[in-house]
């Protein structure tokens, strides 16, 4: 047989061998739980889809429904405020977005075996707010629960409290386990109210647990609430026994969480847009700094001046410090130096050193007053030498850096 014929025969042999394609097994719907009727008697409806069954609870709130200090309808005024402000801010929302308040309850805090057993969604409509809660029928019906959340349909704006770090990653993780059967999860815009609360109430609220924020800032105190850490135990017992009475308290807990997200958004918007001065000096200063970090200089100065004009110098020291930074950026050097000097009364060591350094820099480079620059540089290095809270290695580096500045200023002063 010629070489060419051998090649042709080999090709035929290879072509005749068809690769066996490994077929994925079809999804097998889990059986329905035995307690369907009992749970329906407590106001839950049963939703059945291609992946199993889910329990569902729906509550509608009129716009004048009051939760703490605020009526829910004020949420729409908050959106109007942001649209009228024309500001680009990570906290802002618009009427063009489909907004969904989102909160979950899980069977644990972390780990591969942790499941979401309750998905709470609160949606703003034209004339009302609608709460929809989906309850995991049992662990085998997880795909049905995830599918019913509808996060696969289209991109939305999701508002949460610590959702970026916990709720959403948990949902993504569980979705991945069912990716062979579920539609692809969409990417959604996230607004995490825990992050904004940290920016607003840093050094004002010791803890930022939602229930504390509710009581301290939103005028809402829960009655008969269950501790969050009991929720996994309560769910496990409900699935095992079929008794839902105590599990309903977990649903109410989730409901209060979601209602508070709306009022927290309203209250935070009032602070961020309206410059309310019945908040503490630290809070208003935090907002001013936040705007400064976002390069919104005008808004930053407005908030910081609210503090410097309405509080004593000691309470306003941090506001003076951040105001000085904004003024220096704008080339307002005399005003900046004045603000830095006023800030020195009640600053942390790190910020005191920066204030002395900035004053020295302006006197050296802008005013050419080397003797005054030297005076503030010497005060700065004395502060470092007296400090007991600085790491020794870091302290030596700081002293070395400041000594170079002092040496340069002494040389300039002599010449």
C-alpha positions as CSV (number, residue, x, y, z in Angstrom):
1,X,0.0,0.0,0.0
2,X,1.4,3.4,-1.0
3,X,2.1,6.1,1.5
4,X,-0.7,8.2,0.2
5,X,-3.3,5.4,0.5
6,X,-2.2,4.8,4.1
7,X,-2.8,8.4,4.9
8,X,-6.2,8.3,3.3
9,X,-7.1,5.2,5.2
10,X,-6.0,6.7,8.5
11,X,-8.2,9.8,7.9
12,X,-11.2,7.6,7.3
13,X,-10.6,5.7,10.5
14,X,-10.3,9.0,12.5
15,X,-13.4,10.4,10.9
16,X,-15.4,7.3,11.8
17,X,-14.7,7.7,15.5
18,X,-17.3,10.2,16.9
19,X,-16.5,11.7,20.2
20,X,-19.1,11.0,22.8
21,X,-20.5,14.3,24.1
22,X,-21.1,14.1,27.8
23,X,-24.7,15.2,28.3
24,X,-25.6,17.1,31.4
25,X,-28.4,15.4,33.3
26,X,-31.7,17.2,33.1
27,X,-32.7,19.2,36.2
28,X,-34.8,17.1,38.5
29,X,-37.4,19.1,40.4
30,X,-37.3,18.3,44.1
31,X,-40.4,17.1,45.9
32,X,-42.8,19.5,47.5
33,X,-42.4,19.9,51.3
34,X,-45.1,18.4,53.5
35,X,-46.0,21.6,55.2
36,X,-47.3,23.7,52.2
37,X,-50.9,24.0,53.6
38,X,-49.7,25.0,57.0
39,X,-47.5,27.8,55.7
40,X,-50.2,29.0,53.3
41,X,-52.5,29.4,56.4
42,X,-50.0,32.0,57.7
43,X,-50.4,34.2,54.6
44,X,-47.7,32.8,52.3
45,X,-48.5,31.8,48.8
46,X,-46.8,29.0,46.8
47,X,-44.9,29.8,43.6
48,X,-44.0,26.9,41.4
49,X,-41.4,27.2,38.6
50,X,-39.2,24.9,36.6
51,X,-36.8,24.4,39.6
52,X,-39.2,23.7,42.4
53,X,-41.4,25.7,44.8
54,X,-41.0,28.9,46.7
55,X,-43.1,30.5,49.4
56,X,-44.0,34.1,48.8
57,X,-45.3,37.0,51.0
58,X,-46.4,40.3,49.5
59,X,-47.2,43.5,51.5
60,X,-48.2,46.8,50.0
61,X,-47.6,50.2,51.7
62,X,-49.2,53.5,50.7
63,X,-47.0,56.5,50.2
64,X,-48.1,58.0,53.4
65,X,-47.1,55.0,55.5
66,X,-44.9,56.2,58.3
67,X,-41.8,54.3,59.5
68,X,-40.1,56.2,62.2
69,X,-39.7,59.9,61.4
70,X,-40.5,59.6,57.7
71,X,-43.3,58.7,55.3
72,X,-42.2,56.4,52.6
73,X,-43.4,58.7,49.8
74,X,-40.6,61.2,50.9
75,X,-38.2,58.8,49.0
76,X,-39.4,60.4,45.7
77,X,-38.6,63.8,47.1
78,X,-35.1,62.6,47.8
79,X,-34.6,61.5,44.2
80,X,-35.9,64.9,43.1
81,X,-33.3,66.6,45.3
82,X,-30.5,64.7,43.7
83,X,-31.7,65.3,40.2
84,X,-32.1,69.0,40.9
85,X,-28.6,69.2,42.5
86,X,-27.0,68.0,39.2
87,X,-24.3,66.4,41.3
88,X,-22.5,63.2,40.5
89,X,-22.4,61.4,43.7
90,X,-22.2,57.6,44.4
91,X,-25.2,57.9,46.7
92,X,-27.5,59.7,44.2
93,X,-30.4,57.9,42.4
94,X,-32.6,59.0,39.5
95,X,-36.1,58.3,38.3
96,X,-34.6,56.6,35.2
97,X,-33.4,53.7,37.4
98,X,-35.4,50.7,38.4
99,X,-34.6,50.8,42.1
100,X,-34.9,47.7,44.4
101,X,-34.2,47.6,48.1
102,X,-32.6,44.2,48.8
103,X,-31.9,42.2,52.0
104,X,-31.4,38.6,52.8
105,X,-31.4,36.2,55.7
106,X,-29.0,33.2,55.5
107,X,-28.3,29.9,57.3
108,X,-24.9,31.2,58.4
109,X,-22.4,34.0,57.9
110,X,-19.9,32.2,55.7
111,X,-18.9,28.8,54.3
112,X,-19.8,26.7,51.3
113,X,-22.9,25.3,53.0
114,X,-24.4,28.6,53.8
115,X,-27.7,29.2,52.0
116,X,-30.0,32.1,51.5
117,X,-33.3,31.2,53.0
118,X,-35.1,34.5,52.7
119,X,-34.8,37.1,49.9
120,X,-36.6,40.4,50.7
121,X,-37.3,42.9,47.9
122,X,-38.9,46.3,48.4
123,X,-39.8,48.2,45.2
124,X,-41.0,51.7,44.7
125,X,-44.0,52.0,42.4
126,X,-45.9,55.1,41.2
127,X,-48.5,55.1,44.0
128,X,-47.2,52.6,46.6
129,X,-44.3,50.5,47.8
130,X,-44.4,46.7,47.4
131,X,-42.6,44.3,49.6
132,X,-42.0,40.8,48.2
133,X,-40.4,38.1,50.3
134,X,-39.3,34.8,48.9
135,X,-38.8,32.0,51.4
136,X,-36.7,28.9,50.6
137,X,-39.2,26.0,50.8
138,X,-36.4,23.7,51.9
139,X,-32.6,23.4,51.0
140,X,-33.4,21.2,47.9
141,X,-35.5,24.0,46.4
142,X,-32.6,26.6,46.3
143,X,-32.5,27.0,42.5
144,X,-36.3,27.8,42.6
145,X,-35.7,30.6,45.1
146,X,-32.8,32.1,43.2
147,X,-34.7,32.0,39.9
148,X,-37.7,33.7,41.4
149,X,-35.6,36.7,42.6
150,X,-35.5,37.7,38.9
151,X,-32.0,39.1,39.1
152,X,-31.3,37.4,35.8
153,X,-33.9,39.5,33.8
154,X,-32.4,43.0,33.5
155,X,-30.0,45.3,35.2
156,X,-31.4,47.2,38.2
157,X,-30.1,49.5,41.0
158,X,-29.9,47.6,44.2
159,X,-29.9,49.4,47.5
160,X,-28.6,47.4,50.5
161,X,-27.1,47.7,54.0
162,X,-23.7,45.9,53.8
163,X,-25.0,44.2,50.6
164,X,-21.8,44.8,48.7
165,X,-19.8,42.8,51.2
166,X,-22.3,40.2,52.3
167,X,-25.8,39.8,50.7
168,X,-24.7,40.1,47.0
169,X,-21.5,38.0,47.2
170,X,-23.6,35.3,49.0
171,X,-26.2,35.4,46.2
172,X,-23.5,35.2,43.5
173,X,-21.9,32.3,45.3
174,X,-25.1,30.3,45.4
175,X,-26.0,31.2,41.9
176,X,-22.6,29.9,40.7
177,X,-23.5,26.5,42.2
178,X,-26.6,26.3,40.0
179,X,-25.1,28.0,36.9
180,X,-25.7,25.0,34.7
181,X,-29.4,25.4,35.0
182,X,-30.2,29.0,36.0
183,X,-30.1,31.9,33.5
184,X,-27.0,34.1,33.7
185,X,-27.0,36.6,36.6
186,X,-27.1,40.2,35.4
187,X,-24.7,42.9,36.7
188,X,-26.5,45.5,38.8
189,X,-25.6,48.9,40.1
190,X,-25.1,48.8,43.9
191,X,-25.8,51.5,46.5
192,X,-24.6,50.3,49.9
193,X,-26.1,52.4,52.7
194,X,-23.6,51.0,55.2
195,X,-20.8,52.7,53.3
196,X,-22.6,56.0,53.2
197,X,-23.4,55.8,56.9
198,X,-19.8,55.3,57.7
199,X,-18.9,58.4,55.7
200,X,-21.6,60.5,57.3
201,X,-21.5,59.3,61.0
202,X,-17.8,58.4,61.5
203,X,-16.8,59.5,65.0
204,X,-20.5,60.3,65.8
205,X,-22.0,56.8,66.1
206,X,-19.9,54.2,67.9
207,X,-21.6,51.3,66.1
208,X,-23.4,51.3,62.8
209,X,-25.6,48.3,63.2
210,X,-28.8,49.1,61.4
211,X,-31.0,48.8,64.6
212,X,-28.7,51.4,66.3
213,X,-29.0,53.8,63.3
214,X,-32.8,53.3,63.4
215,X,-33.0,54.4,67.0
216,X,-30.4,57.2,67.0
217,X,-31.2,58.8,63.6
218,X,-34.5,57.4,62.1
219,X,-36.9,57.5,65.0
220,X,-37.7,53.8,64.9
221,X,-37.5,51.3,67.7
222,X,-38.3,47.7,67.1
223,X,-40.8,45.9,69.3
224,X,-40.7,42.1,69.6
225,X,-37.8,41.8,67.1
226,X,-35.7,38.6,67.1
227,X,-31.9,38.7,67.2
228,X,-30.4,38.1,63.8
229,X,-28.2,35.3,65.0
230,X,-31.2,33.2,65.8
231,X,-32.6,33.3,62.3
232,X,-30.7,30.3,61.0
233,X,-31.9,28.2,63.9
234,X,-35.5,29.3,63.6
235,X,-35.5,28.5,59.8
236,X,-34.0,25.0,60.4
237,X,-36.6,24.3,63.0
238,X,-39.4,25.5,60.8
239,X,-38.3,23.2,57.9
240,X,-37.9,20.2,60.2
241,X,-41.2,20.6,62.1
242,X,-43.3,22.4,59.5
243,X,-44.3,25.0,62.1
244,X,-43.9,28.6,60.8
245,X,-45.0,30.7,63.7
246,X,-41.6,31.7,64.9
247,X,-40.2,32.0,61.3
248,X,-42.8,34.7,60.7
249,X,-40.9,36.9,63.1
250,X,-37.8,36.5,60.9
251,X,-39.9,37.8,58.0
252,X,-41.0,40.8,60.1
253,X,-37.3,41.4,61.0
254,X,-36.4,41.4,57.3
255,X,-39.4,43.7,56.6
256,X,-38.2,46.3,59.1
257,X,-34.7,46.1,57.6
258,X,-36.1,47.0,54.2
259,X,-38.4,49.8,55.4
260,X,-35.5,51.3,57.3
261,X,-33.4,51.3,54.1
262,X,-35.9,53.7,52.6
263,X,-36.0,56.0,55.5
264,X,-32.2,55.9,55.9
265,X,-31.9,56.9,52.3
266,X,-34.3,59.8,52.9
267,X,-32.5,61.0,56.0
268,X,-29.1,60.7,54.5
269,X,-30.2,62.6,51.4
270,X,-31.5,65.4,53.7
271,X,-28.1,65.7,55.2
272,X,-26.1,65.4,52.0
273,X,-28.2,67.8,50.0
274,X,-29.8,70.2,52.5
275,X,-26.9,70.8,54.8
276,X,-29.0,70.2,58.0
277,X,-27.3,71.8,61.0
278,X,-29.1,69.9,63.7
279,X,-26.6,67.2,63.2
280,X,-23.3,67.1,65.2
281,X,-20.3,69.1,64.0
282,X,-18.5,65.8,63.2
283,X,-21.3,64.6,60.9
284,X,-21.4,67.8,58.9
285,X,-17.6,67.9,58.7
286,X,-17.7,64.3,57.4
287,X,-20.1,65.3,54.6
288,X,-17.8,68.2,53.7
289,X,-14.8,66.0,53.5
290,X,-16.8,63.4,51.4
291,X,-17.6,66.2,48.9
292,X,-14.0,67.3,49.0
293,X,-12.8,63.7,48.2
294,X,-15.3,63.7,45.2
295,X,-13.7,67.1,44.0
296,X,-17.0,68.9,44.6
297,X,-15.2,71.9,46.1
298,X,-18.1,74.3,46.3
299,X,-20.3,71.8,48.2
300,X,-17.4,70.8,50.4
301,X,-16.8,74.4,51.4
302,X,-20.5,75.0,52.0
303,X,-20.7,72.2,54.6
304,X,-17.4,73.0,56.2
305,X,-18.3,76.6,56.6
306,X,-21.6,75.5,58.2
307,X,-19.5,74.0,60.9
308,X,-17.0,76.8,61.3
309,X,-19.9,79.4,61.5
310,X,-22.2,77.5,63.9
311,X,-19.8,75.7,66.3
312,X,-17.0,76.7,68.6
313,X,-13.4,76.5,67.4
314,X,-12.7,73.3,69.3
315,X,-15.7,71.5,67.8
316,X,-14.9,73.0,64.4
317,X,-11.1,72.2,64.3
318,X,-11.5,69.3,61.9
319,X,-13.7,71.4,59.6
320,X,-11.1,74.1,59.6
321,X,-8.5,71.5,58.7
322,X,-10.4,70.2,55.6
323,X,-11.5,73.7,54.7
324,X,-7.8,74.8,54.7
325,X,-7.0,71.9,52.2
326,X,-9.8,73.1,49.9
327,X,-8.6,76.7,50.1
328,X,-5.0,75.7,49.3
329,X,-6.2,73.8,46.3
330,X,-7.9,76.9,45.0
331,X,-4.8,79.0,45.6
332,X,-6.4,80.9,48.5
333,X,-3.2,80.8,50.6
334,X,-3.9,83.4,53.2
335,X,-7.3,81.9,54.0
336,X,-5.8,78.4,54.0
337,X,-3.1,79.4,56.5
338,X,-5.7,81.0,58.7
339,X,-7.8,77.9,58.7
340,X,-4.9,75.6,59.3
341,X,-3.9,77.7,62.4
342,X,-7.5,77.5,63.7
343,X,-7.6,73.8,63.2
344,X,-4.6,73.1,65.6
345,X,-6.8,73.3,68.7
346,X,-8.3,69.8,68.6
347,X,-6.7,67.6,65.9
348,X,-5.1,64.1,66.0
349,X,-1.3,64.0,66.0
350,X,-1.2,63.0,62.3
351,X,-3.4,65.9,61.3
352,X,-1.6,68.4,63.5
353,X,1.7,67.5,61.9
354,X,0.1,67.9,58.4
355,X,-1.3,71.3,59.5
356,X,2.2,72.5,60.7
357,X,3.8,71.2,57.5
358,X,1.2,72.9,55.2
359,X,1.6,76.2,57.0
360,X,5.4,76.0,56.7
361,X,5.1,75.1,53.0
362,X,2.9,78.1,52.2
363,X,5.1,80.5,54.2
364,X,8.2,79.1,52.4
365,X,7.0,78.8,48.8
366,X,4.1,81.3,48.5
367,X,4.9,84.1,51.0
368,X,8.7,83.7,51.0
369,X,8.7,84.3,54.8
370,X,11.3,81.8,55.7
371,X,11.6,82.8,59.4
372,X,7.9,82.1,60.0
373,X,8.1,78.9,58.0
374,X,11.0,77.9,60.2
375,X,9.0,78.7,63.3
376,X,6.2,76.3,62.3
377,X,8.6,73.6,61.1
378,X,10.3,73.7,64.6
379,X,6.9,73.4,66.3
380,X,6.2,70.4,64.1
381,X,9.4,68.6,65.0
382,X,8.9,69.3,68.7
383,X,5.5,67.6,68.4
384,X,7.1,64.5,66.9
385,X,9.9,64.4,69.5
386,X,7.3,64.6,72.4
387,X,5.0,62.0,70.9
388,X,4.8,58.6,72.6
389,X,2.4,56.9,70.2
390,X,4.6,56.8,67.1
391,X,6.6,53.6,66.2
392,X,10.3,54.3,67.0
393,X,11.4,53.5,63.4
394,X,8.7,55.7,61.9
395,X,9.6,58.4,64.4
396,X,13.2,58.5,63.3
397,X,12.1,58.7,59.6
398,X,9.8,61.6,60.4
399,X,12.4,63.5,62.4
400,X,14.9,63.0,59.6
401,X,12.4,64.4,57.0
402,X,11.6,67.4,59.2
403,X,15.2,68.1,59.9
404,X,15.9,68.4,56.2
405,X,13.1,71.0,55.9
406,X,14.5,72.9,58.9
407,X,18.0,72.8,57.5
408,X,16.8,74.2,54.2
409,X,14.8,76.9,55.9
410,X,17.7,77.9,58.1
411,X,19.9,78.3,55.0
412,X,17.3,80.4,53.2
413,X,16.8,82.5,56.3
414,X,20.5,83.3,56.6
415,X,20.9,84.1,52.9
